[in-house]
Amino acid sequence: MTSARRTLLIGLATFVVGLALWLSGLDTQIFIFTPSKAGVVLMVVGGLEALYGVYKAVRGEAPRN
């Protein structure tokens, strides 16, 4: 699997996990954090990583020697 595709898939998986936390934890609070807020953070990080994967795929990677 190429690096760009792997980065894109990991970013999308992180986004989906964040979305699940956000949707399921709207009225729940665990000792230190609220799952919905952690879900929003994971969605932002996952979205940025997915965009970086798209950027790497479009730009193309030079072969390393």
C-alpha positions as CSV (number, residue, x, y, z in Angstrom):
1,M,0.0,0.0,0.0
2,T,1.4,3.4,-0.9
3,S,2.1,5.9,1.7
4,A,-0.5,8.4,0.4
5,R,-3.3,5.8,0.3
6,R,-2.3,4.6,3.8
7,T,-2.3,8.2,5.2
8,L,-5.8,8.7,3.6
9,L,-7.2,5.5,5.0
10,I,-5.9,6.2,8.5
11,G,-7.2,9.7,8.4
12,L,-10.7,8.5,7.4
13,A,-10.6,5.8,10.1
14,T,-9.7,8.4,12.7
15,F,-12.6,10.6,11.4
16,V,-15.1,7.8,11.7
17,V,-14.0,6.9,15.2
18,G,-14.3,10.6,16.2
19,L,-17.8,10.7,14.6
20,A,-18.8,7.7,16.6
21,L,-17.6,9.2,19.8
22,W,-19.3,12.5,19.0
23,L,-22.6,10.9,18.2
24,S,-22.7,8.4,21.1
25,G,-21.3,10.6,23.8
26,L,-23.4,13.7,23.5
27,D,-24.9,13.3,27.0
28,T,-22.1,11.4,28.7
29,Q,-19.3,12.6,30.8
30,I,-16.4,10.4,32.0
31,F,-14.2,11.5,34.9
32,I,-11.9,13.9,33.1
33,F,-13.3,14.4,29.5
34,T,-16.5,14.4,27.6
35,P,-16.5,11.9,24.7
36,S,-18.3,14.3,22.4
37,K,-15.5,16.8,22.7
38,A,-12.8,14.2,22.2
39,G,-14.8,13.0,19.1
40,V,-14.7,16.5,17.7
41,V,-10.9,16.7,18.2
42,L,-10.5,13.3,16.5
43,M,-12.7,14.3,13.6
44,V,-10.6,17.4,13.0
45,V,-7.3,15.5,13.2
46,G,-8.7,12.7,11.0
47,G,-10.0,15.2,8.5
48,L,-6.6,17.0,8.3
49,E,-4.8,13.7,7.9
50,A,-7.1,12.6,5.1
51,L,-6.6,15.9,3.3
52,Y,-2.8,15.4,3.7
53,G,-3.2,11.9,2.2
54,V,-5.1,13.4,-0.8
55,Y,-2.4,16.1,-1.2
56,K,0.3,13.4,-1.2
57,A,-1.6,11.3,-3.8
58,V,-2.2,14.3,-6.1
59,R,1.3,15.7,-5.8
60,G,2.9,12.3,-6.3
61,E,5.9,10.9,-4.4
62,A,9.4,10.9,-5.9
63,P,11.1,7.5,-5.8
64,R,13.8,7.3,-3.1
65,N,17.2,6.0,-4.0
